[in-house]
């Protein structure tokens, strides 16, 4: 149970600074108890991304999550990369590009934050 502890400085149970700190801690704990879970922030994509096969020498398929502006690229090597901040228009331009690999290199790579995904965690559907 929560028992009052004396202040380490004044050794008093009624130290105003300790009482204020305890009230602040209680308010913090109450706010955390009511706060919703933020699993979406930690890993935004909870549903799989639809992958579209493309004609490319290095890329097998690409997919886009418009809700979170994420581009997922599956390479023929089996590697998956996720690029954040890619709009739906940029995805459509990539999809319609004459050379998907060249467009990816010129307009996506090194311009958007990329993260390599483990194949089992890629959350894609073909």
N, CA, C and O atoms as a GROMACS GRO file, in nm:
protein
  504
    1UNK      N    1   0.084  -0.118   0.000
    1UNK     CA    2   0.000   0.000   0.000
    1UNK      C    3   0.088   0.125   0.000
    1UNK      O    4   0.207   0.119   0.032
    2UNK      N    5   0.028   0.237  -0.037
    2UNK     CA    6   0.099   0.364  -0.036
    2UNK      C    7   0.099   0.423   0.104
    2UNK      O    8  -0.004   0.470   0.153
    3UNK      N    9   0.213   0.420   0.167
    3UNK     CA   10   0.225   0.481   0.299
    3UNK      C   11   0.307   0.608   0.283
    3UNK      O   12   0.400   0.615   0.204
    4UNK      N   13   0.269   0.709   0.361
    4UNK     CA   14   0.342   0.835   0.355
    4UNK      C   15   0.484   0.814   0.405
    4UNK      O   16   0.506   0.751   0.508
    5UNK      N   17   0.579   0.868   0.332
    5UNK     CA   18   0.719   0.860   0.372
    5UNK      C   19   0.766   1.000   0.411
    5UNK      O   20   0.723   1.098   0.351
    6UNK      N   21   0.852   1.009   0.508
    6UNK     CA   22   0.902   1.142   0.545
    6UNK      C   23   0.993   1.198   0.437
    6UNK      O   24   1.058   1.123   0.363
    7UNK      N   25   0.997   1.329   0.430
    7UNK     CA   26   1.083   1.399   0.336
    7UNK      C   27   1.229   1.366   0.366
    7UNK      O   28   1.268   1.370   0.483
    8UNK      N   29   1.311   1.334   0.267
    8UNK     CA   30   1.451   1.304   0.294
    8UNK      C   31   1.532   1.426   0.338
    8UNK      O   32   1.640   1.411   0.395
    9UNK      N   33   1.479   1.546   0.312
    9UNK     CA   34   1.552   1.667   0.350
    9UNK      C   35   1.507   1.716   0.487
    9UNK      O   36   1.589   1.736   0.576
   10UNK      N   37   1.376   1.737   0.504
   10UNK     CA   38   1.325   1.794   0.629
   10UNK      C   39   1.280   1.688   0.729
   10UNK      O   40   1.255   1.719   0.845
   11UNK      N   41   1.271   1.565   0.685
   11UNK     CA   42   1.224   1.454   0.768
   11UNK      C   43   1.082   1.476   0.820
   11UNK      O   44   1.044   1.418   0.922
   12UNK      N   45   1.006   1.559   0.752
   12UNK     CA   46   0.869   1.589   0.792
   12UNK      C   47   0.774   1.521   0.695
   12UNK      O   48   0.804   1.508   0.576
   13UNK      N   49   0.659   1.478   0.745
   13UNK     CA   50   0.558   1.419   0.658
   13UNK      C   51   0.481   1.527   0.582
   13UNK      O   52   0.410   1.496   0.487
   14UNK      N   53   0.494   1.652   0.623
   14UNK     CA   54   0.416   1.760   0.564
   14UNK      C   55   0.502   1.860   0.487
   14UNK      O   56   0.468   1.978   0.479
   15UNK      N   57   0.609   1.816   0.431
   15UNK     CA   58   0.696   1.903   0.352
   15UNK      C   59   0.618   1.947   0.227
   15UNK      O   60   0.571   1.863   0.151
   16UNK      N   61   0.604   2.080   0.205
   16UNK     CA   62   0.525   2.126   0.090
   16UNK      C   63   0.580   2.079  -0.044
   16UNK      O   64   0.503   2.046  -0.134
   17UNK      N   65   0.710   2.076  -0.060
   17UNK     CA   66   0.769   2.032  -0.187
   17UNK      C   67   0.740   1.886  -0.213
   17UNK      O   68   0.706   1.848  -0.325
   18UNK      N   69   0.754   1.804  -0.111
   18UNK     CA   70   0.727   1.660  -0.128
   18UNK      C   71   0.579   1.635  -0.153
   18UNK      O   72   0.543   1.548  -0.233
   19UNK      N   73   0.493   1.711  -0.085
   19UNK     CA   74   0.349   1.696  -0.106
   19UNK      C   75   0.313   1.732  -0.250
   19UNK      O   76   0.233   1.662  -0.313
   20UNK      N   77   0.370   1.841  -0.303
   20UNK     CA   78   0.344   1.881  -0.441
   20UNK      C   79   0.396   1.776  -0.538
   20UNK      O   80   0.329   1.743  -0.637
   21UNK      N   81   0.513   1.723  -0.512
   21UNK     CA   82   0.571   1.620  -0.598
   21UNK      C   83   0.484   1.494  -0.596
   21UNK      O   84   0.462   1.432  -0.700
   22UNK      N   85   0.436   1.457  -0.478
   22UNK     CA   86   0.350   1.339  -0.467
   22UNK      C   87   0.220   1.360  -0.542
   22UNK      O   88   0.171   1.269  -0.609
   23UNK      N   89   0.163   1.480  -0.532
   23UNK     CA   90   0.040   1.510  -0.606
   23UNK      C   91   0.064   1.505  -0.756
   23UNK      O   92  -0.019   1.454  -0.832
   24UNK      N   93   0.178   1.557  -0.799
   24UNK     CA   94   0.213   1.552  -0.941
   24UNK      C   95   0.230   1.410  -0.990
   24UNK      O   96   0.187   1.376  -1.100
   25UNK      N   97   0.293   1.325  -0.909
   25UNK     CA   98   0.313   1.186  -0.944
   25UNK      C   99   0.179   1.113  -0.953
   25UNK      O  100   0.157   1.033  -1.043
   26UNK      N  101   0.090   1.142  -0.859
   26UNK     CA  102  -0.042   1.080  -0.862
   26UNK      C  103  -0.119   1.122  -0.987
   26UNK      O  104  -0.184   1.040  -1.051
   27UNK      N  105  -0.112   1.252  -1.022
   27UNK     CA  106  -0.179   1.300  -1.143
   27UNK      C  107  -0.120   1.235  -1.267
   27UNK      O  108  -0.193   1.198  -1.359
   28UNK      N  109   0.012   1.220  -1.270
   28UNK     CA  110   0.078   1.154  -1.383
   28UNK      C  111   0.030   1.009  -1.396
   28UNK      O  112  -0.002   0.964  -1.506
   29UNK      N  113   0.026   0.938  -1.284
   29UNK     CA  114  -0.019   0.798  -1.287
   29UNK      C  115  -0.164   0.788  -1.333
   29UNK      O  116  -0.199   0.697  -1.408
   30UNK      N  117  -0.249   0.882  -1.288
   30UNK     CA  118  -0.390   0.881  -1.333
   30UNK      C  119  -0.398   0.906  -1.483
   30UNK      O  120  -0.476   0.840  -1.552
   31UNK      N  121  -0.320   0.999  -1.535
   31UNK     CA  122  -0.324   1.029  -1.678
   31UNK      C  123  -0.276   0.910  -1.760
   31UNK      O  124  -0.329   0.883  -1.868
   32UNK      N  125  -0.175   0.838  -1.710
   32UNK     CA  126  -0.125   0.721  -1.781
   32UNK      C  127  -0.227   0.608  -1.778
   32UNK      O  128  -0.236   0.531  -1.874
   33UNK      N  129  -0.303   0.597  -1.670
   33UNK     CA  130  -0.403   0.492  -1.658
   33UNK      C  131  -0.515   0.513  -1.760
   33UNK      O  132  -0.574   0.417  -1.808
   34UNK      N  133  -0.544   0.639  -1.793
   34UNK     CA  134  -0.651   0.669  -1.888
   34UNK      C  135  -0.601   0.681  -2.031
   34UNK      O  136  -0.682   0.681  -2.124
   35UNK      N  137  -0.472   0.690  -2.050
   35UNK     CA  138  -0.417   0.711  -2.184
   35UNK      C  139  -0.440   0.587  -2.271
   35UNK      O  140  -0.422   0.475  -2.224
   36UNK      N  141  -0.480   0.606  -2.396
   36UNK     CA  142  -0.500   0.492  -2.484
   36UNK      C  143  -0.366   0.428  -2.521
   36UNK      O  144  -0.262   0.493  -2.517
   37UNK      N  145  -0.370   0.303  -2.557
   37UNK     CA  146  -0.249   0.236  -2.604
   37UNK      C  147  -0.205   0.298  -2.734
   37UNK      O  148  -0.288   0.337  -2.816
   38UNK      N  149  -0.076   0.308  -2.753
   38UNK     CA  150  -0.023   0.372  -2.874
   38UNK      C  151   0.055   0.274  -2.959
   38UNK      O  152   0.164   0.306  -3.008
   39UNK      N  153   0.001   0.156  -2.976
   39UNK     CA  154   0.069   0.057  -3.059
   39UNK      C  155   0.082   0.104  -3.203
   39UNK      O  156   0.178   0.069  -3.272
   40UNK      N  157  -0.013   0.182  -3.248
   40UNK     CA  158  -0.011   0.230  -3.385
   40UNK      C  159   0.112   0.318  -3.410
   40UNK      O  160   0.171   0.313  -3.517
   41UNK      N  161   0.150   0.398  -3.310
   41UNK     CA  162   0.268   0.484  -3.326
   41UNK      C  163   0.396   0.402  -3.334
   41UNK      O  164   0.487   0.435  -3.409
   42UNK      N  165   0.403   0.294  -3.254
   42UNK     CA  166   0.525   0.215  -3.251
   42UNK      C  167   0.542   0.134  -3.378
   42UNK      O  168   0.653   0.122  -3.429
   43UNK      N  169   0.435   0.078  -3.431
   43UNK     CA  170   0.440   0.007  -3.558
   43UNK      C  171   0.311   0.038  -3.632
   43UNK      O  172   0.209  -0.027  -3.609
   44UNK      N  173   0.317   0.137  -3.719
   44UNK     CA  174   0.195   0.190  -3.775
   44UNK      C  175   0.110   0.094  -3.857
   44UNK      O  176  -0.013   0.097  -3.847
   45UNK      N  177   0.171   0.010  -3.938
   45UNK     CA  178   0.090  -0.072  -4.027
   45UNK      C  179   0.041  -0.196  -3.955
   45UNK      O  180   0.118  -0.287  -3.924
   46UNK      N  181  -0.089  -0.199  -3.928
   46UNK     CA  182  -0.148  -0.315  -3.864
   46UNK      C  183  -0.210  -0.410  -3.967
   46UNK      O  184  -0.231  -0.527  -3.937
   47UNK      N  185  -0.238  -0.359  -4.086
   47UNK     CA  186  -0.294  -0.444  -4.191
   47UNK      C  187  -0.194  -0.454  -4.306
   47UNK      O  188  -0.117  -0.361  -4.330
   48UNK      N  189  -0.196  -0.567  -4.377
   48UNK     CA  190  -0.097  -0.586  -4.485
   48UNK      C  191  -0.116  -0.487  -4.600
   48UNK      O  192  -0.226  -0.440  -4.627
   49UNK      N  193  -0.006  -0.458  -4.666
   49UNK     CA  194  -0.006  -0.371  -4.783
   49UNK      C  195  -0.023  -0.458  -4.907
   49UNK      O  196   0.042  -0.561  -4.921
   50UNK      N  197  -0.113  -0.415  -4.997
   50UNK     CA  198  -0.130  -0.485  -5.124
   50UNK      C  199  -0.009  -0.459  -5.212
   50UNK      O  200   0.025  -0.343  -5.239
   51UNK      N  201   0.056  -0.565  -5.255
   51UNK     CA  202   0.174  -0.551  -5.339
   51UNK      C  203   0.134  -0.569  -5.485
   51UNK      O  204   0.053  -0.656  -5.518
   52UNK      N  205   0.192  -0.486  -5.571
   52UNK     CA  206   0.166  -0.494  -5.715
   52UNK      C  207   0.294  -0.536  -5.784
   52UNK      O  208   0.397  -0.470  -5.770
   53UNK      N  209   0.290  -0.645  -5.860
   53UNK     CA  210   0.410  -0.688  -5.932
   53UNK      C  211   0.448  -0.584  -6.038
   53UNK      O  212   0.361  -0.522  -6.099
   54UNK      N  213   0.578  -0.568  -6.059
   54UNK     CA  214   0.627  -0.472  -6.157
   54UNK      C  215   0.729  -0.540  -6.248
   54UNK      O  216   0.791  -0.640  -6.212
   55UNK      N  217   0.745  -0.483  -6.366
   55UNK     CA  218   0.848  -0.529  -6.460
   55UNK      C  219   0.977  -0.456  -6.427
   55UNK      O  220   0.990  -0.336  -6.451
   56UNK      N  221   1.072  -0.529  -6.371
   56UNK     CA  222   1.200  -0.470  -6.333
   56UNK      C  223   1.303  -0.580  -6.319
   56UNK      O  224   1.270  -0.695  -6.290
   57UNK      N  225   1.428  -0.544  -6.341
   57UNK     CA  226   1.534  -0.645  -6.328
   57UNK      C  227   1.568  -0.671  -6.181
   57UNK      O  228   1.619  -0.778  -6.148
   58UNK      N  229   1.541  -0.574  -6.092
   58UNK     CA  230   1.576  -0.590  -5.950
   58UNK      C  231   1.457  -0.591  -5.855
   58UNK      O  232   1.467  -0.642  -5.744
   59UNK      N  233   1.345  -0.534  -5.897
   59UNK     CA  234   1.230  -0.518  -5.808
   59UNK      C  235   1.120  -0.617  -5.848
   59UNK      O  236   1.082  -0.625  -5.965
   60UNK      N  237   1.071  -0.691  -5.750
   60UNK     CA  238   0.963  -0.788  -5.775
   60UNK      C  239   0.826  -0.722  -5.765
   60UNK      O  240   0.741  -0.743  -5.852
   61UNK      N  241   0.803  -0.642  -5.659
   61UNK     CA  242   0.671  -0.581  -5.637
   61UNK      C  243   0.685  -0.458  -5.550
   61UNK      O  244   0.782  -0.441  -5.477
   62UNK      N  245   0.583  -0.370  -5.561
   62UNK     CA  246   0.577  -0.250  -5.478
   62UNK      C  247   0.435  -0.237  -5.422
   62UNK      O  248   0.338  -0.281  -5.484
   63UNK      N  249   0.425  -0.175  -5.306
   63UNK     CA  250   0.295  -0.151  -5.245
   63UNK      C  251   0.297  -0.020  -5.170
   63UNK      O  252   0.404   0.032  -5.136
   64UNK      N  253   0.178   0.034  -5.143
   64UNK     CA  254   0.169   0.164  -5.077
   64UNK      C  255   0.057   0.162  -4.974
   64UNK      O  256  -0.051   0.109  -5.000
   65UNK      N  257   0.084   0.219  -4.859
   65UNK     CA  258  -0.017   0.239  -4.755
   65UNK      C  259  -0.045   0.388  -4.749
   65UNK      O  260   0.032   0.463  -4.688
   66UNK      N  261  -0.157   0.434  -4.811
   66UNK     CA  262  -0.182   0.578  -4.817
   66UNK      C  263  -0.212   0.640  -4.681
   66UNK      O  264  -0.187   0.758  -4.660
   67UNK      N  265  -0.265   0.561  -4.587
   67UNK     CA  266  -0.298   0.615  -4.455
   67UNK      C  267  -0.173   0.662  -4.382
   67UNK      O  268  -0.176   0.763  -4.311
   68UNK      N  269  -0.062   0.590  -4.400
   68UNK     CA  270   0.062   0.625  -4.331
   68UNK      C  271   0.172   0.671  -4.426
   68UNK      O  272   0.286   0.690  -4.383
   69UNK      N  273   0.140   0.689  -4.555
   69UNK     CA  274   0.236   0.733  -4.657
   69UNK      C  275   0.361   0.645  -4.657
   69UNK      O  276   0.473   0.696  -4.653
   70UNK      N  277   0.340   0.514  -4.662
   70UNK     CA  278   0.451   0.419  -4.663
   70UNK      C  279   0.457   0.346  -4.796
   70UNK      O  280   0.357   0.297  -4.847
   71UNK      N  281   0.575   0.341  -4.852
   71UNK     CA  282   0.601   0.263  -4.973
   71UNK      C  283   0.679   0.140  -4.931
   71UNK      O  284   0.778   0.149  -4.859
   72UNK      N  285   0.633   0.023  -4.976
   72UNK     CA  286   0.703  -0.102  -4.949
   72UNK      C  287   0.755  -0.155  -5.081
   72UNK      O  288   0.681  -0.165  -5.179
   73UNK      N  289   0.882  -0.189  -5.084
   73UNK     CA  290   0.946  -0.242  -5.206
   73UNK      C  291   1.000  -0.380  -5.175
   73UNK      O  292   1.074  -0.400  -5.079
   74UNK      N  293   0.962  -0.476  -5.258
   74UNK     CA  294   1.016  -0.612  -5.248
   74UNK      C  295   1.113  -0.632  -5.364
   74UNK      O  296   1.074  -0.622  -5.480
   75UNK      N  297   1.236  -0.659  -5.330
   75UNK     CA  298   1.338  -0.682  -5.432
   75UNK      C  299   1.342  -0.830  -5.469
   75UNK      O  300   1.300  -0.915  -5.391
   76UNK      N  301   1.394  -0.860  -5.586
   76UNK     CA  302   1.403  -0.999  -5.630
   76UNK      C  303   1.498  -1.081  -5.543
   76UNK      O  304   1.493  -1.204  -5.544
   77UNK      N  305   1.583  -1.014  -5.469
   77UNK     CA  306   1.675  -1.082  -5.377
   77UNK      C  307   1.601  -1.136  -5.254
   77UNK      O  308   1.655  -1.216  -5.179
   78UNK      N  309   1.474  -1.089  -5.234
   78UNK     CA  310   1.398  -1.129  -5.117
   78UNK      C  311   1.396  -1.023  -5.009
   78UNK      O  312   1.326  -1.039  -4.909
   79UNK      N  313   1.472  -0.915  -5.026
   79UNK     CA  314   1.475  -0.806  -4.929
   79UNK      C  315   1.351  -0.718  -4.943
   79UNK      O  316   1.299  -0.697  -5.053
   80UNK      N  317   1.305  -0.666  -4.830
   80UNK     CA  318   1.193  -0.572  -4.827
   80UNK      C  319   1.244  -0.442  -4.766
   80UNK      O  320   1.317  -0.443  -4.667
   81UNK      N  321   1.205  -0.331  -4.826
   81UNK     CA  322   1.235  -0.199  -4.772
   81UNK      C  323   1.108  -0.118  -4.762
   81UNK      O  324   1.019  -0.128  -4.847
   82UNK      N  325   1.099  -0.037  -4.657
   82UNK     CA  326   0.985   0.050  -4.635
   82UNK      C  327   1.035   0.193  -4.637
   82UNK      O  328   1.128   0.227  -4.564
   83UNK      N  329   0.973   0.277  -4.719
   83UNK     CA  330   1.009   0.418  -4.730
   83UNK      C  331   0.893   0.500  -4.673
   83UNK      O  332   0.779   0.487  -4.719
   84UNK      N  333   0.920   0.586  -4.575
   84UNK     CA  334   0.814   0.664  -4.514
   84UNK      C  335   0.807   0.804  -4.575
   84UNK      O  336   0.908   0.862  -4.614
   85UNK      N  337   0.684   0.856  -4.582
   85UNK     CA  338   0.662   0.990  -4.635
   85UNK      C  339   0.633   0.993  -4.784
   85UNK      O  340   0.629   1.101  -4.843
   86UNK      N  341   0.612   0.877  -4.845
   86UNK     CA  342   0.588   0.870  -4.990
   86UNK      C  343   0.437   0.885  -5.014
   86UNK      O  344   0.358   0.806  -4.964
   87UNK      N  345   0.400   0.987  -5.089
   87UNK     CA  346   0.258   1.015  -5.114
   87UNK      C  347   0.201   0.917  -5.216
   87UNK      O  348   0.274   0.843  -5.283
   88UNK      N  349   0.069   0.917  -5.226
   88UNK     CA  350   0.000   0.831  -5.324
   88UNK      C  351   0.038   0.871  -5.466
   88UNK      O  352   0.052   0.784  -5.553
   89UNK      N  353   0.054   1.001  -5.491
   89UNK     CA  354   0.093   1.047  -5.624
   89UNK      C  355   0.234   0.998  -5.661
   89UNK      O  356   0.258   0.958  -5.775
   90UNK      N  357   0.324   1.001  -5.565
   90UNK     CA  358   0.460   0.953  -5.591
   90UNK      C  359   0.459   0.802  -5.616
   90UNK      O  360   0.535   0.752  -5.698
   91UNK      N  361   0.373   0.730  -5.544
   91UNK     CA  362   0.361   0.586  -5.566
   91UNK      C  363   0.308   0.559  -5.707
   91UNK      O  364   0.358   0.471  -5.777
   92UNK      N  365   0.207   0.633  -5.748
   92UNK     CA  366   0.150   0.614  -5.883
   92UNK      C  367   0.255   0.645  -5.990
   92UNK      O  368   0.263   0.574  -6.090
   93UNK      N  369   0.334   0.749  -5.969
   93UNK     CA  370   0.441   0.782  -6.064
   93UNK      C  371   0.542   0.668  -6.072
   93UNK      O  372   0.589   0.635  -6.181
   94UNK      N  373   0.575   0.608  -5.959
   94UNK     CA  374   0.667   0.494  -5.957
   94UNK      C  375   0.606   0.376  -6.030
   94UNK      O  376   0.674   0.308  -6.107
   95UNK      N  377   0.479   0.351  -6.005
   95UNK     CA  378   0.410   0.239  -6.067
   95UNK      C  379   0.403   0.254  -6.219
   95UNK      O  380   0.412   0.155  -6.291
   96UNK      N  381   0.388   0.377  -6.267
   96UNK     CA  382   0.373   0.403  -6.411
   96UNK      C  383   0.506   0.433  -6.481
   96UNK      O  384   0.509   0.452  -6.602
   97UNK      N  385   0.613   0.437  -6.406
   97UNK     CA  386   0.744   0.473  -6.464
   97UNK      C  387   0.788   0.371  -6.568
   97UNK      O  388   0.761   0.252  -6.555
   98UNK      N  389   0.856   0.419  -6.668
   98UNK     CA  390   0.910   0.331  -6.772
   98UNK      C  391   1.011   0.234  -6.712
   98UNK      O  392   1.014   0.116  -6.746
   99UNK      N  393   1.094   0.285  -6.622
   99UNK     CA  394   1.190   0.203  -6.550
   99UNK      C  395   1.167   0.223  -6.399
   99UNK      O  396   1.201   0.328  -6.344
  100UNK      N  397   1.109   0.123  -6.336
  100UNK     CA  398   1.076   0.133  -6.193
  100UNK      C  399   1.203   0.149  -6.110
  100UNK      O  400   1.207   0.230  -6.017
  101UNK      N  401   1.305   0.071  -6.142
  101UNK     CA  402   1.430   0.079  -6.067
  101UNK      C  403   1.497   0.214  -6.078
  101UNK      O  404   1.545   0.269  -5.979
  102UNK      N  405   1.500   0.270  -6.199
  102UNK     CA  406   1.561   0.401  -6.220
  102UNK      C  407   1.481   0.510  -6.146
  102UNK      O  408   1.538   0.599  -6.085
  103UNK      N  409   1.348   0.500  -6.154
  103UNK     CA  410   1.263   0.598  -6.085
  103UNK      C  411   1.283   0.589  -5.934
  103UNK      O  412   1.291   0.691  -5.865
  104UNK      N  413   1.291   0.466  -5.882
  104UNK     CA  414   1.314   0.447  -5.739
  104UNK      C  415   1.447   0.511  -5.698
  104UNK      O  416   1.454   0.581  -5.597
  105UNK      N  417   1.551   0.486  -5.777
  105UNK     CA  418   1.684   0.542  -5.745
  105UNK      C  419   1.687   0.695  -5.753
  105UNK      O  420   1.751   0.759  -5.670
  106UNK      N  421   1.618   0.752  -5.851
  106UNK     CA  422   1.624   0.897  -5.871
  106UNK      C  423   1.529   0.976  -5.781
  106UNK      O  424   1.561   1.088  -5.742
  107UNK      N  425   1.412   0.918  -5.748
  107UNK     CA  426   1.310   0.997  -5.681
  107UNK      C  427   1.273   0.951  -5.540
  107UNK      O  428   1.207   1.024  -5.467
  108UNK      N  429   1.313   0.831  -5.502
  108UNK     CA  430   1.273   0.778  -5.371
  108UNK      C  431   1.394   0.755  -5.280
  108UNK      O  432   1.401   0.809  -5.170
  109UNK      N  433   1.489   0.675  -5.327
  109UNK     CA  434   1.607   0.644  -5.244
  109UNK      C  435   1.681   0.773  -5.208
  109UNK      O  436   1.690   0.865  -5.290
  110UNK      N  437   1.731   0.779  -5.089
  110UNK     CA  438   1.806   0.893  -5.034
  110UNK      C  439   1.724   1.021  -5.023
  110UNK      O  440   1.779   1.126  -4.990
  111UNK      N  441   1.594   1.014  -5.051
  111UNK     CA  442   1.507   1.130  -5.034
  111UNK      C  443   1.402   1.104  -4.926
  111UNK      O  444   1.344   1.198  -4.871
  112UNK      N  445   1.379   0.976  -4.896
  112UNK     CA  446   1.283   0.937  -4.794
  112UNK      C  447   1.351   0.842  -4.696
  112UNK      O  448   1.442   0.767  -4.733
  113UNK      N  449   1.306   0.847  -4.572
  113UNK     CA  450   1.362   0.758  -4.470
  113UNK      C  451   1.329   0.614  -4.506
  113UNK      O  452   1.214   0.580  -4.534
  114UNK      N  453   1.432   0.529  -4.506
  114UNK     CA  454   1.415   0.389  -4.544
  114UNK      C  455   1.445   0.298  -4.426
  114UNK      O  456   1.528   0.329  -4.340
  115UNK      N  457   1.376   0.186  -4.424
  115UNK     CA  458   1.398   0.087  -4.319
  115UNK      C  459   1.390  -0.050  -4.382
  115UNK      O  460   1.293  -0.082  -4.451
  116UNK      N  461   1.494  -0.131  -4.360
  116UNK     CA  462   1.491  -0.267  -4.411
  116UNK      C  463   1.402  -0.350  -4.320
  116UNK      O  464   1.413  -0.345  -4.198
  117UNK      N  465   1.313  -0.428  -4.381
  117UNK     CA  466   1.221  -0.511  -4.306
  117UNK      C  467   1.264  -0.656  -4.316
  117UNK      O  468   1.312  -0.701  -4.420
  118UNK      N  469   1.245  -0.728  -4.208
  118UNK     CA  470   1.266  -0.873  -4.214
  118UNK      C  471   1.150  -0.932  -4.295
  118UNK      O  472   1.036  -0.890  -4.276
  119UNK      N  473   1.176  -1.027  -4.384
  119UNK     CA  474   1.068  -1.080  -4.469
  119UNK      C  475   0.947  -1.131  -4.390
  119UNK      O  476   0.834  -1.115  -4.436
  120UNK      N  477   0.970  -1.191  -4.273
  120UNK     CA  478   0.857  -1.242  -4.195
  120UNK      C  479   0.777  -1.129  -4.129
  120UNK      O  480   0.664  -1.152  -4.086
  121UNK      N  481   0.834  -1.009  -4.119
  121UNK     CA  482   0.765  -0.895  -4.057
  121UNK      C  483   0.719  -0.792  -4.159
  121UNK      O  484   0.675  -0.684  -4.121
  122UNK      N  485   0.728  -0.823  -4.287
  122UNK     CA  486   0.699  -0.725  -4.391
  122UNK      C  487   0.552  -0.688  -4.400
  122UNK      O  488   0.520  -0.580  -4.450
  123UNK      N  489   0.460  -0.772  -4.355
  123UNK     CA  490   0.318  -0.747  -4.358
  123UNK      C  491   0.271  -0.704  -4.497
  123UNK      O  492   0.218  -0.594  -4.515
  124UNK      N  493   0.291  -0.790  -4.592
  124UNK     CA  494   0.247  -0.764  -4.728
  124UNK      C  495   0.159  -0.881  -4.773
  124UNK      O  496   0.168  -0.992  -4.722
  125UNK      N  497   0.074  -0.851  -4.870
  125UNK     CA  498  -0.002  -0.959  -4.934
  125UNK      C  499   0.013  -0.944  -5.085
  125UNK      O  500   0.003  -0.834  -5.140
  126UNK      N  501   0.036  -1.054  -5.149
  126UNK     CA  502   0.060  -1.052  -5.293
  126UNK      C  503  -0.068  -1.047  -5.371
  126UNK      O  504  -0.066  -1.044  -5.494
   0.00000   0.00000   0.00000
